[in-house]
Amino acid sequence: IMDIKVRLFAIGASGNSERTLTLDDGASVADALNNLNIGDAEAYLTLLGEASVPMAERGECIIKDGDVLTVFPPIKGG
């Protein structure tokens, strides 16, 4: 079992938030997003620490205890 910090920007009713998420050892970025009920359409950009994790690599990118996962939606506007 491990704890990570999750930072969400402009996702959900609360807008920006930061929370601790408890996951099983060996969990991936995709596992964390699934745990948060965040799909690929909402999680346009994900960072693990300061490194970008492309959508195609989220299932293979393993999270470690204490990591910080940051999630941004697509940029919209005009």
Secondary structure, DSSP 8 states (H G I E B T S, - for coil): -EEEEEEESS-STTSSEEEEEEE-TT-BHHHHHHHTT--TTT-SEEEETTEE--GGGTTT-B--TT-EEEEE------
